[in-house]
Amino acid sequence: MSLEQVLEQAASARPGYELAAFREAGLPVYVLTLRVLTLEQKPLGPIEEGVLRAVQAGLSAPEQLTAFLGLSANVLNPVLAGLTTTEQVNYSRAAGEASAKVTLTAKGRTTLVDLSTMRPQERTVRVCFDALTKRLLFVSPEQLYKPREMKELGYVEVPVGQAKRPEVEDISLQEFDRFLQLQRAGLEEKGELLAIRRVERRELHFLGCVMAFYRSHVDRNQVDVAFWREDGPALEHENRFRALGGPELVGAKLLAADKKNAEPVPAVEPEVQTQPEATSGGAAQDQPRGRSGSTDEAEDPDTVQSVLCHQHPELLRRALLKSRKRLLIISPWIRHQVVTWEFMASLDALLRANVTVHIGYGLDEGDVAGRGAPGQSKVAITEKAEKDLKGLAAKYPHFHLVYVGNTHRKLLVSDDEFAVTTSFNWLSFRGDPRDKPRDEYGEMFRKKSQVEKRYKDGLALLEQGYRGASASTGAKQVHAGGRA
């Protein structure tokens, strides 16, 4: 089942909830190397069968067996020792007798009927153990993703929470015995489990799934995390993950519309509508703020505010959560440390709601390298961030990822609500107040005409590139999926 089919089913699977976001992920699975003791049923060898049949016919002295079978004592003695060890024959000397005799045991007679023998054997076996449900998975380790592969694909590793690593006592002997029987299906050799001696090695791998975030229609603070596999919803994993406190570990609270998220940040206050002042002739001197076609571009102190370094991340977060029509971000560099999976989940939710999104980025690498020391050039976008964003661009025609190649502009526009021009690199700097202080400054515009002007300026940059003083300089663009 494709990702689109999974999401189509997941979107309507939970009445009273909406599918707020999703991520391709991996459920944690331990690949265990176990040291086990089994009782193996193996075909009886021709020499062993010949010895048993000769003893059954009445030959009991070793000399008689060597003469009858045409074997030397060097060959026969190890065979007799093995048959004695597995309790197929008794090789002993009674009191008063000059030499030892070989007699057939009850087990030996049964062996002749089945033409097979049972032997205890110690060996290693690899099994897959589900870290959340604490049960064996009847899948091959080759079907799982290694941590390195998860990182390359950009998948989320579902955390194990407080779950402890598996020990021998966590493995069901009944399930493991069933695993051994399935492993031997079609083989002549049969056996049964005697004991699991120890766990020799544990390797954490991941089983591919879709992690879905559901938000309640009634209580917007309630966000559930569910898992979907190719065969449908994994309800047992969901329940176990919730019991371990997993939703908080994967950022479910970030999607909850709690009071904190609902409050506007200090730099984004509701626009105050004022009445136009009349001139001496009674004509309106100024149009109402936000009206289309306004020619007043004066920077009114009520609609232009300063934005300090630590305020920028909250503005970006607000834009990702609250935009309803359009979102534009221009940042010279993009780093996966900022474009995290929480960022991608919020962006995907916007795109699913048909919000038009433009992201422009990129300084020419040669230009950057030429101004610094050798080896200090900065790539415009890290590999993981590029893969994630281009994946969305290929999926949604209204998402436009544009490489400009010559921009140092930093711009954020959300709907008609606000636009921020700044020195803050939106998608490459986290701006955590706990980090070393860094002076970044911007200005936020809230008047509709001001927002619209900066939105159009940003679109012009993405569509045409920056031409500078020479109009003949062509725009340098790379559009993900072939779209501008």
N, C-alpha and C positions, 0 to 999 in steps of 0.2 A: 504494500500500500504506500502510495507516494505521500510526501509531506502535505501537499494540498488536500488530499483525501482525508488524512488524519485530522487536519485543522477543520475541514468541513464537518466531520462528525463531532469533533470536540466542541465546536461553536454552539451546537444545539443539544449537547448531551446533558446539560445541567440546568433544569428549569429554575428560574429566579436568579440566575447568575449570568454574567456576560464574560466572554473570553477577552480579558483585558490585555494580555500579552502572552508570548510564548518564547521558548528558546529550545533549540536542538541540544540535547544533553545526553548524559550517559549514567545509567544506574550502576552503583558500585558493586562489583563482583570480585570475590577473592578466587584466584586460581591456586588451589592447594596441592602441594605434593605430599602425599601420605605414604607412610610405611605401614603396610598391612600384612597380616598373616591369613592365608587362605588354604583351604583343603582342595587341592587340584585333582581332577579326575583326568588321568592320562591314558592313552591306549597302551595295552600291554605289549612289550617288546617281544620279538620272536624267540630270543634266548630264554627270557623269563617264562614265556608260555610253554616252551619245550620242557623246561625244568619242572614246572608245575604239573604238566601232563604226565611226565615220567614218574613223579612222586605219586600221582593219583593212580598210576598203573601198578604200583607196588614196589618200585625201586626206592630204597631208602639209604643205602650206603653211598657216600660220595664217589667211591671207586666205580660202583655200578652206573652212576649217572654219567661220569666222564667216559666210560666205555660205550654206553648206549648212545650218548649225544655226539661222541667223537670230539669232545672238548678237552683241552688241557686243564690241569688243576689251577693254573694261573688265571684262566678265564672263568672257570666255574666258581671258585671261591668268592670273588667279589659279588657275583650274582646271588649266591646263597646268602651272603652277608646282607645285601640289599633287601632280599625277600624276607629275611628274618627281622630286619629293622621295621619294615612296613607290616609285619605280622601276617605275612602270607604263608610262611612255613615255620616250623619249630626245628631248630638244628641243635640237638642236645644229645648227651650220653647218659643213659640210665645207670643206676648203681649196679655194679657187677658186670656190666658190658664192656667189651674191650675197645669198641670204637663208637663214634657218634653216629646218630641216625637222623635222617631228614623225614619229617612227617608234615602232612598238609593240615592247615588250620581251617576253621569254618570260614574265615575271611578269604583264605586262599581258594576255597571251593566256590565262593561267590564271585571272586575275580575271574575264575575260569568261565563262569556262565556269562559274565558281562564282557570278558576280554579287555578289561580296563582296571586300573588301580588308582587308589586315592593316596595322595601324598601332601603333607603340609609344605607350604612354600611361602617364603617371605619375599615381597617385592614392593616396588613403588608404583603408585597410581596418581594421575592428575585428575582432579575434579574441580567443578565450578560451584562456588558456594555464595549464595546471595547474601550480601552484607546487611540488607534491611530486613528481609523476611526470615533469615536464618535457616534457609532450606537449600538443598542441592538443586542445581539447575542442570537439566539434561541437555546441555549444549556443548559444542566443542570450544575450547579456548581460542581457536582461530576465528570464531565468530565475534570475539570481543575486541574492543579498542584498547590499545595501550595508552598510558598517559601522554606519551609523546605524540601519538596520533590524534588524541583529543585536542591537544594544544594546536597542532597544525590545522585541524578542521575548524577550530574556534568553538568547539562544543563545551558546554558547561559540565563540570564534574559534580554530580549530585553528592553532597557531603554525607558522611556516615553518622554525623552528629555524635551522640554519646555512645554509640554502639561499640562494643569492645571487639577486638580481633578474635576470629574463631579459634576454638580449641577442640580437642578430640571429643569432649563430652557434648559439644554443640552439634555434632553430626549424628543424624539418625541412622542407626545400623540397618534398619529396614530399608530406608531409602538408598543407602550405600550398597546393600546387597542387590537391590533392584538395578542399580547402576552397573554393577559388575555383570549381571546377567545380560543386560542390554549390550554391554561392551563385547560379550562373547557370543552374541547372536550369530549363528551360522558357522561357528567354529566347532571342531570336534572336541576340543578340551573344555571340560566343564569344571565347576568348582563352587564352593560355598565359603562365605566369610567366617573366619574364626575370631579375628580381632583387628582393631585399628590401633597400632602400637603408638604412633606419634605423628605430629605434623612437622615435616622437615622444612617446608618453605611456604611462604605466603606472598603472592604477587597480586596487587590491586589493579584490576582491569575494569572496563566499563561496557555495559550493554546499552546499545543505542536506543534512545527514546525521545519523545517530545515532552518537555516540561511546560505545562499550561497553568496560567494564573487566572483564576476566576474571581470576579468581584461581585458581591451581592447587590441586587437592585434595591433592596430594602435598607441594608446597613452598609454604606459605602466604606466603612472602616474594615469590613470583613473581606479578606482576600484568602482564598484557598489555593493550594498548590496540588496539581494532579499530574499523573504521568500516563502517557499513551505510548503503547508499543504497536507493532504492526498487527498484532492480533486483538487490539482493542485497549480499553482502559485498564491500568494496573492498580486496582483498588486496594489490594493488600499492601502494596508499596506506599500508596498515598496515606493510608491509615498509620502505618508504622513510621513513616517519615514525619507525620504530624506529631505522633507521640514522642518522638525524639527531639522535637523543637526545630525541625528542619526548615519550615517556611521562613523563619526569621533569618536563618543562615544564608538563604538565597535571595534575600531582599524583598520579601512579600510586603513588608511595611511601606516600602517606597511607593507602592501602587495604591496604598490605602488612602482614601480621601479623608484623612483625619483633620482635626482642627488646625494642627500646625500647618498642614499643606494648604488648607483653605484660606489661611490668613495671608494677605498680600505682604510682600516684603517691604521694608521701609522705603526702598527706592522706587516702588511701583505703587503709587497711590491712585485711587479713582480720579478720573479727570473731572474737574469742577467746571460746570457750565456757567457762564456769566452772561448777563444781558448786555447787548451792544450799547455803547455810549453814543448819544445823539450829538450832532454838531449844532451850531447856532441855526442852521437851516433846516434842522429836523431830520437830516439823513443819517443813516447808520454809519458810524465811523469805522466799525469793525464787524465782520461777520461772526456768527457763533462758531466756537471752536469745533473742529472736527467736521464741518460741512464741506462737502465736495466742492472743489473749485475755489477754495479760499486762497487769496493772494497774500495773506499776511504771514510772512515767514520770519517775523521778528522773534527772537528767542525770549519768550515770556518766562519770567522766573518761576511762574506757577506750572509751566509745562516742561521745563528743562532742569534736570537735577544732576548733581555730581554722583559718580559711582566710584567707590573706593575698591581696592583690590579684593578684599574678602567678600564683597557684595556680589561680585560677578558670578560665582558658581550657582548661587541661589536664583539669579535671574535666568541663567541657562536652564536650570531645572524647572523653573516656572514655565518657561517657553515650551519645554518638552512635554509638560503635563497639561498645560492650559490652552495651547494653540488650537484653534478650531477651523481655520481657513488656510492659513499660510505660515510658513516658517522659513527664514533665510539666515544662514550662518556663513560668515566668511572668516577664515582663519588660515594664516600662512602654513601652519603645520598641523598635522593630525597625529595623535599618539593613542595607542590602545589603552594606555593608562588612564586616559580620560574617556575615550570611546569604549567604555566597559560594557559588559552584557546588560547592566541596568540601563545604560544609555540606549543600547540597541533595542531593548524591550520597549522602552518608552517611545522611541522613534518608530518602531514597527506598529505600535498601537495608534500613533498619529496617522500613519500611512493607511492602515486598515480603515480608519475613519475618513479617508479621502482628503486629508490635509495635504496641500501641495508643499513640498519641501525642496529647497535649494541649499546645497552645501558647496561652497567654493573654497579652494585651497591652493597652495603651491607657490614657492619661490624657486626659480631656476637653480638647480643644484650647483652648476658650474659657477654661477654668479656668487652664490653663498661661499663656495669653497675658495674663490679667488680673493676673498677679503679676510680670510682667516689662515691659521696655520695649517699645513698639510695634515690631512686625516681628520679635520674638525668640521667638515661639511655635514649638514643635517639633511637627511632625507625628508621629503615633503610629507610622507605618510608612512607609518610602519606597516609591515606586511600583514599583520593580523587585522588591524583597523581597515586596511584597504580591502581585504577579503570580505570582511563583514559588511562593509558599506556597499561594495559592488554587488554583493549577493542581494541586498535589498533593492538596489537600482535595477537589477535584472528582473526582479519580481514585480515592482510597482512602476508603472509608466509615469506617475506623477512625482517620482523622486529623481532629482537631477543632481548628480555628483560631478563637479566640473573642476578640472585641473587648469588653473589660470596661468601659473608659471612665472608671474612677475608681480604678485601682489604682497604688500605688507599691510593691507587693510584688515581691520578687525571689526566686524559688524554683526549685530544680532537684531533681527526684526521678528516680532510675533504679532500676527494679525494686524489690526489697526491700533493695538494697545500700546506698544512701545517699540522704540528703536534705540540701540546703544552703539555709539561709535567710541572706540576705546583703544588703549595700548595693550589690553589683556588678550592673550592668545587663547581663544575660547576652547579649542579642541586639543591643545597640547600642554596646558598648564592647569593644574588642579586648583590652585589658589587656596589651599588649606591654611586657615589662620594659625594652625599649630606649627606650620613650617617656618623657616627663616623668613622674616619680614621682607616684602618685596614691593616696591612702589609701582603700582599700576593704577591708571586713572582713566575714567571715561565719562561720557555725558549721555544721559538718557532723555529721549524726546518722547513726549506723550501726546502732543497735539497731532491730530489725524493728518493734517497736511504735511507736517514735518516727518511723520512716520512714512507717509506715502512717498515723499521725495527721496528718502534714504533707501526705501525698498526699490524704487525704480533705478537709482544710482547703482545699487548692488546688482540688480538684474543686468544692467548695461555692462557692468564689468564682466559678469559671467558669460554673456552672449558675445561680447566684442573684444574682450581683453583690454588691457591698458595700453593706449597708443602713445601716450606721452606727447612730446612736442612734434613728433613726426607722424602724420596721419597715414603714412605708408606702411608703418609697422603693423604687421598682421597679428591677429589674436592667436595666442598659443593655447589650445584647449585639447583636452582629452575627455570625452564624455563616456561615462560608464554605460555600457549597453548601447552606445551609439546615439544617446539622447543628450540634448543640450540642457 
